[in-house]
Amino acid sequence: MIEIDARGLSCPEPVLMVRNALKESSAGLGNNGDYSMGRGVKSMGSGADSVGSGAKSMGSAADSMGSGVNSDDMCCRVFVDNAASKENVLRFLENKGFCVSVEDNAGEYKLEAVKG
């Protein structure tokens, strides 16, 4: 699973971070190796030994995330702190075939996306 912290960023940067991270991980958009995951991105799946500058490999710890979604099906979790970024990331993921849930916590949003 990929975790992207795009809080404090305005569009289009959060959408570009999601797009690039998905390309890098081959989670749904293909992997051509041309993208770096950049800052604020953590790969949480196994086998993510070299995921790019600023990324952290978290092992296969996604089982204890507490999201209610099977961690094997989870593709990414995105954190944003403004409504425009939330809507744009949501639209992007849905257009790429992801099912997305959104949690609002006092103006900070967590989007969890599952392919399919």
Buried (B, 14 or more C-beta within 10 A) or exposed (E): BBBBBBBEBEBEBBBBBBBBBBBBBEBBBEEEEEBBBBBBBBBBBEEBEEBBEEBEBBEEEBEEBEBEBEBEEBBBBBBBBBEEBBBBBBEBBEEBEBBBBBEEEEEEBBBBBBBE
